[in-house]
Amino acid sequence: MCPEQTYAVLIGGPLDGLLLDITGWQPEEVADGAALPTELSRWPGGRALYDPDPYEARTSGPGVMCRFHYSGDTP
């Protein structure tokens, strides 16, 4: 973890516990979540879907800003 970077912690699913670098993401991009390519999803070569909890507080600045929760897989 780089102290100048901003991260989301991935909760659940195939990428549980990993950090996603969201440095430079706009607030609306963070709110949209992420579709992350992985060979570990239900469909190899597919994407694992992660979304923030809209009611969970987010911090600003470097370090861990929020948590993205697993919501499913897509081919």
N, CA, C and O atoms as a Tripos MOL2 file, in Angstrom:
@<TRIPOS>MOLECULE
protein
  300   299    75     0     0
PROTEIN
NO_CHARGES

@<TRIPOS>ATOM
      1 N           0.8550   -1.1730    0.0000 N.3       1 MET1
      2 CA          0.0000    0.0000    0.0000 C.3       1 MET1
      3 C           0.8970    1.2310    0.0000 C.2       1 MET1
      4 O           1.7910    1.3720    0.8350 O.2       1 MET1
      5 N           0.6440    2.0960   -0.9320 N.am      2 CYS2
      6 CA          1.4040    3.3370   -1.0530 C.3       2 CYS2
      7 C           0.6730    4.4440   -0.2840 C.2       2 CYS2
      8 O          -0.5230    4.6390   -0.5020 O.2       2 CYS2
      9 N           1.3470    5.1660    0.5980 N.am      3 PRO3
     10 CA          0.6710    6.1390    1.4620 C.3       3 PRO3
     11 C          -0.0140    7.2960    0.7230 C.2       3 PRO3
     12 O          -0.8970    7.9420    1.2880 O.2       3 PRO3
     13 N           0.3740    7.5660   -0.5220 N.am      4 GLU4
     14 CA         -0.2470    8.6770   -1.2570 C.3       4 GLU4
     15 C          -1.4810    8.2370   -2.0340 C.2       4 GLU4
     16 O          -2.2210    9.0810   -2.5370 O.2       4 GLU4
     17 N          -1.7140    6.9440   -2.1400 N.am      5 GLN5
     18 CA         -2.8030    6.4130   -2.9500 C.3       5 GLN5
     19 C          -4.0880    6.2870   -2.1330 C.2       5 GLN5
     20 O          -4.0580    6.2830   -0.9030 O.2       5 GLN5
     21 N          -5.2230    6.1840   -2.8440 N.am      6 THR6
     22 CA         -6.5310    5.9820   -2.2280 C.3       6 THR6
     23 C          -7.0490    4.6150   -2.6680 C.2       6 THR6
     24 O          -6.9200    4.2420   -3.8340 O.2       6 THR6
     25 N          -7.6350    3.8740   -1.7330 N.am      7 TYR7
     26 CA         -8.0350    2.5010   -2.0090 C.3       7 TYR7
     27 C          -9.4590    2.2150   -1.5550 C.2       7 TYR7
     28 O          -9.9930    2.8710   -0.6600 O.2       7 TYR7
     29 N         -10.0620    1.2100   -2.2030 N.am      8 ALA8
     30 CA        -11.2940    0.5840   -1.7290 C.3       8 ALA8
     31 C         -10.9300   -0.8580   -1.3700 C.2       8 ALA8
     32 O         -10.2240   -1.5250   -2.1260 O.2       8 ALA8
     33 N         -11.4020   -1.3320   -0.2380 N.am      9 VAL9
     34 CA        -11.1970   -2.7190    0.1700 C.3       9 VAL9
     35 C         -12.3090   -3.5420   -0.4690 C.2       9 VAL9
     36 O         -13.4800   -3.1700   -0.3900 O.2       9 VAL9
     37 N         -11.9510   -4.6580   -1.1030 N.am     10 LEU10
     38 CA        -12.9350   -5.5370   -1.7270 C.3      10 LEU10
     39 C         -13.4150   -6.5510   -0.6940 C.2      10 LEU10
     40 O         -12.6070   -7.2350   -0.0670 O.2      10 LEU10
     41 N         -14.7350   -6.6450   -0.5190 N.am     11 ILE11
     42 CA        -15.3440   -7.4960    0.4990 C.3      11 ILE11
     43 C         -16.1520   -8.5950   -0.1920 C.2      11 ILE11
     44 O         -17.0570   -8.3010   -0.9730 O.2      11 ILE11
     45 N         -15.8320   -9.8540    0.0920 N.am     12 GLY12
     46 CA        -16.5580  -10.9910   -0.4570 C.3      12 GLY12
     47 C         -16.1070  -11.3290   -1.8700 C.2      12 GLY12
     48 O         -15.2750  -10.6360   -2.4550 O.2      12 GLY12
     49 N         -16.6660  -12.4010   -2.4040 N.am     13 GLY13
     50 CA        -16.3720  -12.8030   -3.7720 C.3      13 GLY13
     51 C         -14.9530  -13.2770   -3.9890 C.2      13 GLY13
     52 O         -14.2140  -13.5030   -3.0300 O.2      13 GLY13
     53 N         -14.5690  -13.4290   -5.2480 N.am     14 PRO14
     54 CA        -13.2690  -14.0070   -5.5620 C.3      14 PRO14
     55 C         -12.0720  -13.1200   -5.2230 C.2      14 PRO14
     56 O         -10.9490  -13.6150   -5.1240 O.2      14 PRO14
     57 N         -12.2900  -11.8400   -5.0460 N.am     15 LEU15
     58 CA        -11.1800  -10.9130   -4.7820 C.3      15 LEU15
     59 C         -11.2070  -10.3800   -3.3440 C.2      15 LEU15
     60 O         -10.6160   -9.3420   -3.0460 O.2      15 LEU15
     61 N         -11.8970  -11.1000   -2.4630 N.am     16 ASP16
     62 CA        -12.0600  -10.6990   -1.0670 C.3      16 ASP16
     63 C         -10.7260  -10.3400   -0.4200 C.2      16 ASP16
     64 O          -9.7520  -11.0880   -0.5050 O.2      16 ASP16
     65 N         -10.7060   -9.1840    0.2260 N.am     17 GLY17
     66 CA         -9.5330   -8.7590    0.9850 C.3      17 GLY17
     67 C          -8.5150   -7.9500    0.1930 C.2      17 GLY17
     68 O          -7.6040   -7.3640    0.7790 O.2      17 GLY17
     69 N          -8.6530   -7.9080   -1.1190 N.am     18 LEU18
     70 CA         -7.7030   -7.1380   -1.9260 C.3      18 LEU18
     71 C          -8.0450   -5.6560   -1.8880 C.2      18 LEU18
     72 O          -9.1740   -5.2710   -1.5860 O.2      18 LEU18
     73 N          -7.0510   -4.8340   -2.1990 N.am     19 LEU19
     74 CA         -7.2540   -3.3960   -2.2900 C.3      19 LEU19
     75 C          -7.3390   -2.9950   -3.7580 C.2      19 LEU19
     76 O          -6.5490   -3.4550   -4.5820 O.2      19 LEU19
     77 N          -8.3050   -2.1320   -4.0780 N.am     20 LEU20
     78 CA         -8.4530   -1.5860   -5.4220 C.3      20 LEU20
     79 C          -7.9920   -0.1330   -5.3740 C.2      20 LEU20
     80 O          -8.5200    0.6590   -4.5940 O.2      20 LEU20
     81 N          -7.0130    0.2230   -6.2000 N.am     21 ASP21
     82 CA         -6.5090    1.5980   -6.2570 C.3      21 ASP21
     83 C          -7.5500    2.4630   -6.9510 C.2      21 ASP21
     84 O          -7.8180    2.2830   -8.1380 O.2      21 ASP21
     85 N          -8.1360    3.4000   -6.2170 N.am     22 ILE22
     86 CA         -9.1320    4.3110   -6.7800 C.3      22 ILE22
     87 C          -8.6280    5.7590   -6.7540 C.2      22 ILE22
     88 O          -9.4190    6.7030   -6.7690 O.2      22 ILE22
     89 N          -7.3290    5.9140   -6.7170 N.am     23 THR23
     90 CA         -6.7250    7.2460   -6.7350 C.3      23 THR23
     91 C          -7.1920    7.9910   -7.9840 C.2      23 THR23
     92 O          -7.0990    7.4600   -9.0910 O.2      23 THR23
     93 N          -7.6820    9.1910   -7.8200 N.am     24 GLY24
     94 CA         -8.1100   10.0140   -8.9480 C.3      24 GLY24
     95 C          -9.5280    9.7540   -9.4250 C.2      24 GLY24
     96 O         -10.0100   10.4460  -10.3210 O.2      24 GLY24
     97 N         -10.2050    8.7710   -8.8450 N.am     25 TRP25
     98 CA        -11.5970    8.5210   -9.2390 C.3      25 TRP25
     99 C         -12.4740    9.6610   -8.7510 C.2      25 TRP25
    100 O         -12.2870   10.1630   -7.6420 O.2      25 TRP25
    101 N         -13.4200   10.0660   -9.5670 N.am     26 GLN26
    102 CA        -14.4080   11.0750   -9.1820 C.3      26 GLN26
    103 C         -15.4560   10.4060   -8.2790 C.2      26 GLN26
    104 O         -15.6370    9.1900   -8.3530 O.2      26 GLN26
    105 N         -16.1510   11.1820   -7.4230 N.am     27 PRO27
    106 CA        -17.1550   10.5850   -6.5260 C.3      27 PRO27
    107 C         -18.2020    9.7410   -7.2560 C.2      27 PRO27
    108 O         -18.6190    8.7020   -6.7450 O.2      27 PRO27
    109 N         -18.6300   10.1740   -8.4410 N.am     28 GLU28
    110 CA        -19.6340    9.3940   -9.1760 C.3      28 GLU28
    111 C         -19.0520    8.0760   -9.6970 C.2      28 GLU28
    112 O         -19.7810    7.0940   -9.8380 O.2      28 GLU28
    113 N         -17.7490    8.0450   -9.9840 N.am     29 GLU29
    114 CA        -17.1020    6.7970  -10.3950 C.3      29 GLU29
    115 C         -17.0400    5.8170   -9.2260 C.2      29 GLU29
    116 O         -17.2750    4.6210   -9.4020 O.2      29 GLU29
    117 N         -16.7270    6.3150   -8.0470 N.am     30 VAL30
    118 CA        -16.7030    5.4710   -6.8490 C.3      30 VAL30
    119 C         -18.1070    4.9320   -6.5980 C.2      30 VAL30
    120 O         -18.2630    3.7550   -6.2730 O.2      30 VAL30
    121 N         -19.1290    5.7730   -6.7430 N.am     31 ALA31
    122 CA        -20.5150    5.3590   -6.5180 C.3      31 ALA31
    123 C         -20.9580    4.2800   -7.5040 C.2      31 ALA31
    124 O         -21.8320    3.4750   -7.1830 O.2      31 ALA31
    125 N         -20.3690    4.2530   -8.6980 N.am     32 ASP32
    126 CA        -20.7160    3.2500   -9.7120 C.3      32 ASP32
    127 C         -20.1150    1.8830   -9.4230 C.2      32 ASP32
    128 O         -20.5740    0.8860   -9.9800 O.2      32 ASP32
    129 N         -19.0980    1.8100   -8.5680 N.am     33 GLY33
    130 CA        -18.4520    0.5400   -8.2720 C.3      33 GLY33
    131 C         -17.5120    0.1300   -9.3910 C.2      33 GLY33
    132 O         -17.0540    0.9690  -10.1680 O.2      33 GLY33
    133 N         -17.2230   -1.1770   -9.4710 N.am     34 ALA34
    134 CA        -16.2400   -1.6490  -10.4440 C.3      34 ALA34
    135 C         -16.5770   -3.0540  -10.9390 C.2      34 ALA34
    136 O         -17.0830   -3.8890  -10.1900 O.2      34 ALA34
    137 N         -16.2870   -3.2920  -12.2060 N.am     35 ALA35
    138 CA        -16.3670   -4.6250  -12.8110 C.3      35 ALA35
    139 C         -14.9240   -5.0270  -13.0950 C.2      35 ALA35
    140 O         -14.3150   -4.5410  -14.0490 O.2      35 ALA35
    141 N         -14.3820   -5.9090  -12.2740 N.am     36 LEU36
    142 CA        -12.9540   -6.2100  -12.2970 C.3      36 LEU36
    143 C         -12.6620   -7.5240  -13.0090 C.2      36 LEU36
    144 O         -13.2040   -8.5630  -12.6330 O.2      36 LEU36
    145 N         -11.8040   -7.4920  -14.0400 N.am     37 PRO37
    146 CA        -11.4630   -8.7340  -14.7330 C.3      37 PRO37
    147 C         -10.7150   -9.6880  -13.8060 C.2      37 PRO37
    148 O          -9.8120   -9.2870  -13.0720 O.2      37 PRO37
    149 N         -11.1110  -10.9570  -13.8550 N.am     38 THR38
    150 CA        -10.4410  -11.9640  -13.0380 C.3      38 THR38
    151 C         -10.6860  -13.3550  -13.6040 C.2      38 THR38
    152 O         -11.7450  -13.6340  -14.1670 O.2      38 THR38
    153 N          -9.7170  -14.2010  -13.4520 N.am     39 GLU39
    154 CA         -9.8620  -15.6130  -13.8190 C.3      39 GLU39
    155 C         -10.5580  -16.3770  -12.6950 C.2      39 GLU39
    156 O         -10.8700  -17.5570  -12.8560 O.2      39 GLU39
    157 N         -10.8020  -15.7320  -11.5750 N.am     40 LEU40
    158 CA        -11.3800  -16.3820  -10.4000 C.3      40 LEU40
    159 C         -12.8940  -16.2410  -10.3160 C.2      40 LEU40
    160 O         -13.5050  -16.7530   -9.3790 O.2      40 LEU40
    161 N         -13.5090  -15.5590  -11.2730 N.am     41 SER41
    162 CA        -14.9530  -15.3710  -11.2360 C.3      41 SER41
    163 C         -15.6620  -16.6400  -11.6880 C.2      41 SER41
    164 O         -15.0110  -17.6240  -12.0380 O.2      41 SER41
    165 N         -16.9530  -16.6220  -11.6830 N.am     42 ARG42
    166 CA        -17.7540  -17.7690  -12.1310 C.3      42 ARG42
    167 C         -17.4270  -18.1370  -13.5700 C.2      42 ARG42
    168 O         -17.4490  -19.3120  -13.9360 O.2      42 ARG42
    169 N         -17.1290  -17.1470  -14.3730 N.am     43 TRP43
    170 CA        -16.7410  -17.3530  -15.7640 C.3      43 TRP43
    171 C         -15.2840  -16.9520  -15.9200 C.2      43 TRP43
    172 O         -14.9750  -15.7620  -15.8540 O.2      43 TRP43
    173 N         -14.3680  -17.9110  -16.1260 N.am     44 PRO44
    174 CA        -12.9650  -17.5460  -16.3300 C.3      44 PRO44
    175 C         -12.8360  -16.5120  -17.4450 C.2      44 PRO44
    176 O         -13.4100  -16.6680  -18.5230 O.2      44 PRO44
    177 N         -12.0940  -15.4800  -17.1760 N.am     45 GLY45
    178 CA        -11.9630  -14.3840  -18.1270 C.3      45 GLY45
    179 C         -13.0920  -13.3730  -17.9980 C.2      45 GLY45
    180 O         -13.1480  -12.3950  -18.7430 O.2      45 GLY45
    181 N         -13.9940  -13.6130  -17.0430 N.am     46 GLY46
    182 CA        -15.1110  -12.6960  -16.8190 C.3      46 GLY46
    183 C         -14.7370  -11.5790  -15.8500 C.2      46 GLY46
    184 O         -13.5650  -11.2620  -15.6500 O.2      46 GLY46
    185 N         -15.7550  -11.0050  -15.2700 N.am     47 ARG47
    186 CA        -15.5520   -9.8960  -14.3330 C.3      47 ARG47
    187 C         -16.3200  -10.1410  -13.0400 C.2      47 ARG47
    188 O         -17.4370  -10.6580  -13.0440 O.2      47 ARG47
    189 N         -15.6970   -9.7600  -11.9500 N.am     48 ALA48
    190 CA        -16.3440   -9.7800  -10.6420 C.3      48 ALA48
    191 C         -16.8660   -8.3630  -10.3890 C.2      48 ALA48
    192 O         -16.1350   -7.3860  -10.5540 O.2      48 ALA48
    193 N         -18.1230   -8.2630   -9.9910 N.am     49 LEU49
    194 CA        -18.7630   -6.9620   -9.7790 C.3      49 LEU49
    195 C         -18.7140   -6.5780   -8.3040 C.2      49 LEU49
    196 O         -19.0730   -7.3660   -7.4300 O.2      49 LEU49
    197 N         -18.2670   -5.3600   -8.0470 N.am     50 TYR50
    198 CA        -18.1760   -4.8410   -6.6810 C.3      50 TYR50
    199 C         -18.8000   -3.4550   -6.6290 C.2      50 TYR50
    200 O         -18.5680   -2.6230   -7.5060 O.2      50 TYR50
    201 N         -19.5980   -3.2170   -5.5870 N.am     51 ASP51
    202 CA        -20.2980   -1.9350   -5.4230 C.3      51 ASP51
    203 C         -20.1340   -1.4210   -4.0050 C.2      51 ASP51
    204 O         -20.0640   -2.2060   -3.0590 O.2      51 ASP51
    205 N         -20.0720   -0.0910   -3.8540 N.am     52 PRO52
    206 CA        -20.0320    0.4620   -2.5040 C.3      52 PRO52
    207 C         -21.4240    0.4160   -1.8810 C.2      52 PRO52
    208 O         -22.4320    0.4280   -2.5880 O.2      52 PRO52
    209 N         -21.4690    0.3650   -0.5790 N.am     53 ASP53
    210 CA        -22.7350    0.4750    0.1400 C.3      53 ASP53
    211 C         -23.0840    1.9590    0.1730 C.2      53 ASP53
    212 O         -22.3070    2.7520    0.7050 O.2      53 ASP53
    213 N         -24.2390    2.3610   -0.3830 N.am     54 PRO54
    214 CA        -24.5600    3.7930   -0.4380 C.3      54 PRO54
    215 C         -24.7400    4.4320    0.9420 C.2      54 PRO54
    216 O         -24.6920    5.6550    1.0650 O.2      54 PRO54
    217 N         -24.9450    3.6210    1.9740 N.am     55 TYR55
    218 CA        -25.1580    4.1560    3.3190 C.3      55 TYR55
    219 C         -23.9040    4.1160    4.1790 C.2      55 TYR55
    220 O         -23.9150    4.5800    5.3190 O.2      55 TYR55
    221 N         -22.8420    3.5720    3.6470 N.am     56 GLU56
    222 CA        -21.5980    3.4610    4.3980 C.3      56 GLU56
    223 C         -20.7740    4.7350    4.2180 C.2      56 GLU56
    224 O         -20.6320    5.2440    3.1070 O.2      56 GLU56
    225 N         -20.2400    5.2330    5.3110 N.am     57 ALA57
    226 CA        -19.4350    6.4620    5.2640 C.3      57 ALA57
    227 C         -18.1420    6.2310    4.4850 C.2      57 ALA57
    228 O         -17.5760    5.1390    4.5080 O.2      57 ALA57
    229 N         -17.6900    7.2700    3.8030 N.am     58 ARG58
    230 CA        -16.4100    7.2420    3.0900 C.3      58 ARG58
    231 C         -15.5160    8.3130    3.6850 C.2      58 ARG58
    232 O         -15.9820    9.3780    4.0910 O.2      58 ARG58
    233 N         -14.2440    8.0210    3.7300 N.am     59 THR59
    234 CA        -13.2940    9.0240    4.1950 C.3      59 THR59
    235 C         -12.6610    9.6900    2.9740 C.2      59 THR59
    236 O         -12.7380    9.1540    1.8680 O.2      59 THR59
    237 N         -12.0600   10.8080    3.1570 N.am     60 SER60
    238 CA        -11.3720   11.4720    2.0500 C.3      60 SER60
    239 C          -9.8750   11.4120    2.2870 C.2      60 SER60
    240 O          -9.4110   11.2020    3.4080 O.2      60 SER60
    241 N          -9.1330   11.6020    1.2130 N.am     61 GLY61
    242 CA         -7.6840   11.6040    1.3250 C.3      61 GLY61
    243 C          -7.0810   10.2350    1.0970 C.2      61 GLY61
    244 O          -7.7910    9.2810    0.7770 O.2      61 GLY61
    245 N          -5.7670   10.1350    1.2630 N.am     62 PRO62
    246 CA         -5.0720    8.8680    1.0060 C.3      62 PRO62
    247 C          -5.4250    7.7970    2.0270 C.2      62 PRO62
    248 O          -5.9470    8.0810    3.1050 O.2      62 PRO62
    249 N          -5.1230    6.5520    1.6530 N.am     63 GLY63
    250 CA         -5.4210    5.4090    2.5050 C.3      63 GLY63
    251 C          -6.6910    4.7290    2.0370 C.2      63 GLY63
    252 O          -7.1250    4.9250    0.9020 O.2      63 GLY63
    253 N          -7.2880    3.9320    2.9060 N.am     64 VAL64
    254 CA         -8.5210    3.2310    2.5680 C.3      64 VAL64
    255 C          -9.6870    4.2050    2.7190 C.2      64 VAL64
    256 O          -9.9350    4.7410    3.7980 O.2      64 VAL64
    257 N         -10.3930    4.4200    1.6120 N.am     65 MET65
    258 CA        -11.4950    5.3850    1.5720 C.3      65 MET65
    259 C         -12.8400    4.7340    1.8330 C.2      65 MET65
    260 O         -13.6930    5.3140    2.5040 O.2      65 MET65
    261 N         -13.0400    3.5090    1.2980 N.am     66 CYS66
    262 CA        -14.3440    2.8590    1.3840 C.3      66 CYS66
    263 C         -14.1960    1.3600    1.1670 C.2      66 CYS66
    264 O         -13.0940    0.8520    0.9570 O.2      66 CYS66
    265 N         -15.3320    0.6580    1.2230 N.am     67 ARG67
    266 CA        -15.3610   -0.7740    0.9510 C.3      67 ARG67
    267 C         -16.2830   -1.0120   -0.2370 C.2      67 ARG67
    268 O         -17.3510   -0.4080   -0.3320 O.2      67 ARG67
    269 N         -15.8700   -1.8900   -1.1390 N.am     68 PHE68
    270 CA        -16.6990   -2.3300   -2.2570 C.3      68 PHE68
    271 C         -17.1230   -3.7630   -1.9500 C.2      68 PHE68
    272 O         -16.2820   -4.6210   -1.6820 O.2      68 PHE68
    273 N         -18.4140   -4.0160   -1.9910 N.am     69 HIS69
    274 CA        -18.9740   -5.3260   -1.6570 C.3      69 HIS69
    275 C         -19.2750   -6.1060   -2.9450 C.2      69 HIS69
    276 O         -19.7790   -5.5470   -3.9190 O.2      69 HIS69
    277 N         -18.9610   -7.3820   -2.9280 N.am     70 TYR70
    278 CA        -19.2000   -8.2650   -4.0580 C.3      70 TYR70
    279 C         -20.6940   -8.3520   -4.3470 C.2      70 TYR70
    280 O         -21.5010   -8.5280   -3.4350 O.2      70 TYR70
    281 N         -21.0610   -8.2250   -5.6380 N.am     71 SER71
    282 CA        -22.4750   -8.3010   -6.0010 C.3      71 SER71
    283 C         -22.7500   -9.3250   -7.1020 C.2      71 SER71
    284 O         -23.9020   -9.4920   -7.5010 O.2      71 SER71
    285 N         -21.7240  -10.0120   -7.6030 N.am     72 GLY72
    286 CA        -21.9500  -11.0440   -8.6160 C.3      72 GLY72
    287 C         -20.8400  -11.0830   -9.6480 C.2      72 GLY72
    288 O         -19.8240  -10.3960   -9.5310 O.2      72 GLY72
    289 N         -21.0630  -11.9050  -10.6610 N.am     73 ASP73
    290 CA        -20.0960  -12.0630  -11.7520 C.3      73 ASP73
    291 C         -20.7970  -11.8290  -13.0850 C.2      73 ASP73
    292 O         -22.0180  -11.9470  -13.1930 O.2      73 ASP73
    293 N         -20.0080  -11.4970  -14.0860 N.am     74 THR74
    294 CA        -20.5310  -11.3430  -15.4270 C.3      74 THR74
    295 C         -19.4950  -11.9130  -16.4040 C.2      74 THR74
    296 O         -18.2930  -11.8270  -16.1490 O.2      74 THR74
    297 N         -19.9560  -12.4980  -17.5270 N.am     75 PRO75
    298 CA        -18.9830  -13.0560  -18.4970 C.3      75 PRO75
    299 C         -18.1220  -11.9850  -19.1300 C.2      75 PRO75
    300 O         -17.2640  -12.2910  -19.9580 O.2      75 PRO75
@<TRIPOS>BOND
     1     1     2 1
     2     2     3 1
     3     3     4 2
     4     3     5 am
     5     5     6 1
     6     6     7 1
     7     7     8 2
     8     7     9 am
     9     9    10 1
    10    10    11 1
    11    11    12 2
    12    11    13 am
    13    13    14 1
    14    14    15 1
    15    15    16 2
    16    15    17 am
    17    17    18 1
    18    18    19 1
    19    19    20 2
    20    19    21 am
    21    21    22 1
    22    22    23 1
    23    23    24 2
    24    23    25 am
    25    25    26 1
    26    26    27 1
    27    27    28 2
    28    27    29 am
    29    29    30 1
    30    30    31 1
    31    31    32 2
    32    31    33 am
    33    33    34 1
    34    34    35 1
    35    35    36 2
    36    35    37 am
    37    37    38 1
    38    38    39 1
    39    39    40 2
    40    39    41 am
    41    41    42 1
    42    42    43 1
    43    43    44 2
    44    43    45 am
    45    45    46 1
    46    46    47 1
    47    47    48 2
    48    47    49 am
    49    49    50 1
    50    50    51 1
    51    51    52 2
    52    51    53 am
    53    53    54 1
    54    54    55 1
    55    55    56 2
    56    55    57 am
    57    57    58 1
    58    58    59 1
    59    59    60 2
    60    59    61 am
    61    61    62 1
    62    62    63 1
    63    63    64 2
    64    63    65 am
    65    65    66 1
    66    66    67 1
    67    67    68 2
    68    67    69 am
    69    69    70 1
    70    70    71 1
    71    71    72 2
    72    71    73 am
    73    73    74 1
    74    74    75 1
    75    75    76 2
    76    75    77 am
    77    77    78 1
    78    78    79 1
    79    79    80 2
    80    79    81 am
    81    81    82 1
    82    82    83 1
    83    83    84 2
    84    83    85 am
    85    85    86 1
    86    86    87 1
    87    87    88 2
    88    87    89 am
    89    89    90 1
    90    90    91 1
    91    91    92 2
    92    91    93 am
    93    93    94 1
    94    94    95 1
    95    95    96 2
    96    95    97 am
    97    97    98 1
    98    98    99 1
    99    99   100 2
   100    99   101 am
   101   101   102 1
   102   102   103 1
   103   103   104 2
   104   103   105 am
   105   105   106 1
   106   106   107 1
   107   107   108 2
   108   107   109 am
   109   109   110 1
   110   110   111 1
   111   111   112 2
   112   111   113 am
   113   113   114 1
   114   114   115 1
   115   115   116 2
   116   115   117 am
   117   117   118 1
   118   118   119 1
   119   119   120 2
   120   119   121 am
   121   121   122 1
   122   122   123 1
   123   123   124 2
   124   123   125 am
   125   125   126 1
   126   126   127 1
   127   127   128 2
   128   127   129 am
   129   129   130 1
   130   130   131 1
   131   131   132 2
   132   131   133 am
   133   133   134 1
   134   134   135 1
   135   135   136 2
   136   135   137 am
   137   137   138 1
   138   138   139 1
   139   139   140 2
   140   139   141 am
   141   141   142 1
   142   142   143 1
   143   143   144 2
   144   143   145 am
   145   145   146 1
   146   146   147 1
   147   147   148 2
   148   147   149 am
   149   149   150 1
   150   150   151 1
   151   151   152 2
   152   151   153 am
   153   153   154 1
   154   154   155 1
   155   155   156 2
   156   155   157 am
   157   157   158 1
   158   158   159 1
   159   159   160 2
   160   159   161 am
   161   161   162 1
   162   162   163 1
   163   163   164 2
   164   163   165 am
   165   165   166 1
   166   166   167 1
   167   167   168 2
   168   167   169 am
   169   169   170 1
   170   170   171 1
   171   171   172 2
   172   171   173 am
   173   173   174 1
   174   174   175 1
   175   175   176 2
   176   175   177 am
   177   177   178 1
   178   178   179 1
   179   179   180 2
   180   179   181 am
   181   181   182 1
   182   182   183 1
   183   183   184 2
   184   183   185 am
   185   185   186 1
   186   186   187 1
   187   187   188 2
   188   187   189 am
   189   189   190 1
   190   190   191 1
   191   191   192 2
   192   191   193 am
   193   193   194 1
   194   194   195 1
   195   195   196 2
   196   195   197 am
   197   197   198 1
   198   198   199 1
   199   199   200 2
   200   199   201 am
   201   201   202 1
   202   202   203 1
   203   203   204 2
   204   203   205 am
   205   205   206 1
   206   206   207 1
   207   207   208 2
   208   207   209 am
   209   209   210 1
   210   210   211 1
   211   211   212 2
   212   211   213 am
   213   213   214 1
   214   214   215 1
   215   215   216 2
   216   215   217 am
   217   217   218 1
   218   218   219 1
   219   219   220 2
   220   219   221 am
   221   221   222 1
   222   222   223 1
   223   223   224 2
   224   223   225 am
   225   225   226 1
   226   226   227 1
   227   227   228 2
   228   227   229 am
   229   229   230 1
   230   230   231 1
   231   231   232 2
   232   231   233 am
   233   233   234 1
   234   234   235 1
   235   235   236 2
   236   235   237 am
   237   237   238 1
   238   238   239 1
   239   239   240 2
   240   239   241 am
   241   241   242 1
   242   242   243 1
   243   243   244 2
   244   243   245 am
   245   245   246 1
   246   246   247 1
   247   247   248 2
   248   247   249 am
   249   249   250 1
   250   250   251 1
   251   251   252 2
   252   251   253 am
   253   253   254 1
   254   254   255 1
   255   255   256 2
   256   255   257 am
   257   257   258 1
   258   258   259 1
   259   259   260 2
   260   259   261 am
   261   261   262 1
   262   262   263 1
   263   263   264 2
   264   263   265 am
   265   265   266 1
   266   266   267 1
   267   267   268 2
   268   267   269 am
   269   269   270 1
   270   270   271 1
   271   271   272 2
   272   271   273 am
   273   273   274 1
   274   274   275 1
   275   275   276 2
   276   275   277 am
   277   277   278 1
   278   278   279 1
   279   279   280 2
   280   279   281 am
   281   281   282 1
   282   282   283 1
   283   283   284 2
   284   283   285 am
   285   285   286 1
   286   286   287 1
   287   287   288 2
   288   287   289 am
   289   289   290 1
   290   290   291 1
   291   291   292 2
   292   291   293 am
   293   293   294 1
   294   294   295 1
   295   295   296 2
   296   295   297 am
   297   297   298 1
   298   298   299 1
   299   299   300 2
@<TRIPOS>SUBSTRUCTURE
     1 MET1         2 RESIDUE 1 A MET
     2 CYS2         6 RESIDUE 1 A CYS
     3 PRO3        10 RESIDUE 1 A PRO
     4 GLU4        14 RESIDUE 1 A GLU
     5 GLN5        18 RESIDUE 1 A GLN
     6 THR6        22 RESIDUE 1 A THR
     7 TYR7        26 RESIDUE 1 A TYR
     8 ALA8        30 RESIDUE 1 A ALA
     9 VAL9        34 RESIDUE 1 A VAL
    10 LEU10       38 RESIDUE 1 A LEU
    11 ILE11       42 RESIDUE 1 A ILE
    12 GLY12       46 RESIDUE 1 A GLY
    13 GLY13       50 RESIDUE 1 A GLY
    14 PRO14       54 RESIDUE 1 A PRO
    15 LEU15       58 RESIDUE 1 A LEU
    16 ASP16       62 RESIDUE 1 A ASP
    17 GLY17       66 RESIDUE 1 A GLY
    18 LEU18       70 RESIDUE 1 A LEU
    19 LEU19       74 RESIDUE 1 A LEU
    20 LEU20       78 RESIDUE 1 A LEU
    21 ASP21       82 RESIDUE 1 A ASP
    22 ILE22       86 RESIDUE 1 A ILE
    23 THR23       90 RESIDUE 1 A THR
    24 GLY24       94 RESIDUE 1 A GLY
    25 TRP25       98 RESIDUE 1 A TRP
    26 GLN26      102 RESIDUE 1 A GLN
    27 PRO27      106 RESIDUE 1 A PRO
    28 GLU28      110 RESIDUE 1 A GLU
    29 GLU29      114 RESIDUE 1 A GLU
    30 VAL30      118 RESIDUE 1 A VAL
    31 ALA31      122 RESIDUE 1 A ALA
    32 ASP32      126 RESIDUE 1 A ASP
    33 GLY33      130 RESIDUE 1 A GLY
    34 ALA34      134 RESIDUE 1 A ALA
    35 ALA35      138 RESIDUE 1 A ALA
    36 LEU36      142 RESIDUE 1 A LEU
    37 PRO37      146 RESIDUE 1 A PRO
    38 THR38      150 RESIDUE 1 A THR
    39 GLU39      154 RESIDUE 1 A GLU
    40 LEU40      158 RESIDUE 1 A LEU
    41 SER41      162 RESIDUE 1 A SER
    42 ARG42      166 RESIDUE 1 A ARG
    43 TRP43      170 RESIDUE 1 A TRP
    44 PRO44      174 RESIDUE 1 A PRO
    45 GLY45      178 RESIDUE 1 A GLY
    46 GLY46      182 RESIDUE 1 A GLY
    47 ARG47      186 RESIDUE 1 A ARG
    48 ALA48      190 RESIDUE 1 A ALA
    49 LEU49      194 RESIDUE 1 A LEU
    50 TYR50      198 RESIDUE 1 A TYR
    51 ASP51      202 RESIDUE 1 A ASP
    52 PRO52      206 RESIDUE 1 A PRO
    53 ASP53      210 RESIDUE 1 A ASP
    54 PRO54      214 RESIDUE 1 A PRO
    55 TYR55      218 RESIDUE 1 A TYR
    56 GLU56      222 RESIDUE 1 A GLU
    57 ALA57      226 RESIDUE 1 A ALA
    58 ARG58      230 RESIDUE 1 A ARG
    59 THR59      234 RESIDUE 1 A THR
    60 SER60      238 RESIDUE 1 A SER
    61 GLY61      242 RESIDUE 1 A GLY
    62 PRO62      246 RESIDUE 1 A PRO
    63 GLY63      250 RESIDUE 1 A GLY
    64 VAL64      254 RESIDUE 1 A VAL
    65 MET65      258 RESIDUE 1 A MET
    66 CYS66      262 RESIDUE 1 A CYS
    67 ARG67      266 RESIDUE 1 A ARG
    68 PHE68      270 RESIDUE 1 A PHE
    69 HIS69      274 RESIDUE 1 A HIS
    70 TYR70      278 RESIDUE 1 A TYR
    71 SER71      282 RESIDUE 1 A SER
    72 GLY72      286 RESIDUE 1 A GLY
    73 ASP73      290 RESIDUE 1 A ASP
    74 THR74      294 RESIDUE 1 A THR
    75 PRO75      298 RESIDUE 1 A PRO
